[in-house]
Amino acid sequence: MSALFEPLALRGLTLKNRIVVSPMCQYSAVDGFANDWHLVHLGSRAVGGAGLLIQEATAVSPEGRITPEDLGIWKDEHIEFQKRINQFIEAHGSVPGVQLAHAGRKASTYTSWLGKGHGAVPEAEGGWQVVAPSAIAFSDSYPQPVALDAAGIKKVIADFRSATERSLAAGFKVIEIHAAHGYLLHEFLSPLSNQRTDTYGGSFENRIRLLLEVVAAVRQVLPADFPLFVRISATDWTEGGWTPDESVQLSTWLRDRGVDLVDCSTGGNVEKAQIPVGPGYQVEFAERIKREVSIATGAVGLITTPQQAEELVANGQADLVLLAREELRDPYFPLRAAHELGADVDWPVQYERAKPRR
Ligand SMILES: Cc1cc2nc3c(=O)[nH]c(=O)nc-3n(C[C@H](O)[C@H](O)[C@H](O)COP(=O)(O)O)c2cc1C
């Protein structure tokens, strides 16, 4: 029996296997609207057999976009096309999830491949004033943020709540709050980007406050049987930054506030952090949090082979395996993995004649 192809139940939802398409920005939206690209991109990965697809960082407000081309869910008009994508995903046996995001001080940047420029988009070219816990830019080429005031913080929380309501209307079945990669919620967690002196900065309890308030607002509008994930950067990989120990502690708070799974990534808040990148280099964080906190975890980062994915589930290091670039290389990774691991899974009926026989 393959552990990777064991179903996983999270509250009222059952995933058919442990393979997740990790959220990946496509920078292909106009005014936040999904279009045919997103349908085909996500749809083909549903056909490819992943148990869960987490749609790219989807902005809860226009100013929360990384680039002007990000997907968004800040207005009701965004719902209709998202609904169509999600119906397609579900019709093909997968589950649609969404990563709700605010890019904070890393917002208002150019999509690199458009050739319009690099770094900060000026306001004259459609950029906007970015916000952060403190007025500290990510780097010289990034926009200069203003520190959020109390009203601004309230708005962020309300935006996550409204985005959750729209996500429910659009038919998403998993919500992931993006608190990783140096975006707004991670910026509050890390003392390197959060130098506030009010109740949102300083102590550990103060730095995690905004994330906990967002979690509470989101959980409040979710049905009781609906799973909630949080993606964190388990370490800043930098002296004086957010630490693995803090991630363990935070995960306990998240668990006790109705979060079902911690998706363990790292980095993104410090431009020149030294990151020991290699196969499965972030698995240790998923493993430690799962063991020490008794919460489900997702492992991500340079997981590229069926055997590697199988072993980390079989060894109890993580409950879900998220693949990003390997799923771009091969949308049929799950079908291929099932064959290699000897799991008998259904192929799309249209492709049945191509299913390898043992
Ligand atoms: C094209 C691309 C876009 C990405 N966009 C997001 C995103 O929207 N949200 C996020 O949390 N991570 C994003 N990531 C990071 C991936 O989800 C993943 O954590 C990372 O690529 C490591 O996994 P991998 O080695 O399987 O690619 C992106 C990665 C890629 C390659």
The ligand as an SDF file (V2000), in Angstrom:
LIG
                    3D

 31 33  0  0  0  0  0  0  0  0999 V2000
    6.0790   30.0690  -10.4400 C   0  0  0  0  0  0  0  0  0  0  0  0
    6.0010   30.0080   -8.9390 C   0  0  0  0  0  0  0  0  0  0  0  0
    5.0700   30.7940   -8.2710 C   0  0  0  0  0  0  0  0  0  0  0  0
    4.9330   30.7090   -6.8740 C   0  0  0  0  0  0  0  0  0  0  0  0
    3.9430   31.4060   -6.2420 N   0  0  0  0  0  0  0  0  0  0  0  0
    3.6870   31.1640   -4.9260 C   0  0  0  0  0  0  0  0  0  0  0  0
    2.5270   31.6580   -4.3020 C   0  0  0  0  0  0  0  0  0  0  0  0
    1.6550   32.2650   -4.9280 O   0  0  0  0  0  0  0  0  0  0  0  0
    2.3600   31.4060   -2.9740 N   0  0  0  0  0  0  0  0  0  0  0  0
    3.2730   30.6900   -2.2530 C   0  0  0  0  0  0  0  0  0  0  0  0
    3.0850   30.4900   -1.0610 O   0  0  0  0  0  0  0  0  0  0  0  0
    4.3620   30.1680   -2.8400 N   0  0  0  0  0  0  0  0  0  0  0  0
    4.5680   30.3690   -4.1520 C   0  0  0  0  0  0  0  0  0  0  0  0
    5.6440   29.7750   -4.7620 N   0  0  0  0  0  0  0  0  0  0  0  0
    6.4680   28.8450   -3.9700 C   0  0  0  0  0  0  0  0  0  0  0  0
    5.9850   27.4100   -4.1500 C   0  0  0  0  0  0  0  0  0  0  0  0
    4.6590   27.2450   -3.7050 O   0  0  0  0  0  0  0  0  0  0  0  0
    6.9030   26.4270   -3.4180 C   0  0  0  0  0  0  0  0  0  0  0  0
    6.8210   26.6910   -2.0380 O   0  0  0  0  0  0  0  0  0  0  0  0
    8.3600   26.5280   -3.8750 C   0  0  0  0  0  0  0  0  0  0  0  0
    8.4330   26.6600   -5.2870 O   0  0  0  0  0  0  0  0  0  0  0  0
    9.1550   25.3060   -3.4650 C   0  0  0  0  0  0  0  0  0  0  0  0
    8.5790   24.1330   -3.9910 O   0  0  0  0  0  0  0  0  0  0  0  0
    9.1650   23.3480   -5.2850 P   0  0  0  0  0  0  0  0  0  0  0  0
   10.6000   23.0430   -4.9830 O   0  0  0  0  0  0  0  0  0  0  0  0
    8.3060   22.1220   -5.4210 O   0  0  0  0  0  0  0  0  0  0  0  0
    9.0570   24.2690   -6.4730 O   0  0  0  0  0  0  0  0  0  0  0  0
    5.8130   29.8710   -6.1520 C   0  0  0  0  0  0  0  0  0  0  0  0
    6.7660   29.1230   -6.8290 C   0  0  0  0  0  0  0  0  0  0  0  0
    6.8610   29.1600   -8.2060 C   0  0  0  0  0  0  0  0  0  0  0  0
    7.8800   28.2930   -8.9020 C   0  0  0  0  0  0  0  0  0  0  0  0
  1  2  1  0
  2  3  1  0
  2 30  2  0
  3  4  2  0
  4  5  1  0
  4 28  1  0
  5  6  2  0
  6  7  1  0
  6 13  1  0
  7  8  2  0
  7  9  1  0
  9 10  1  0
 10 11  2  0
 10 12  1  0
 12 13  2  0
 13 14  1  0
 14 15  1  0
 14 28  1  0
 15 16  1  0
 16 17  1  0
 16 18  1  0
 18 19  1  0
 18 20  1  0
 20 21  1  0
 20 22  1  0
 22 23  1  0
 23 24  1  0
 24 25  2  0
 24 26  1  0
 24 27  1  0
 28 29  2  0
 29 30  1  0
 30 31  1  0
M  END
$$$$
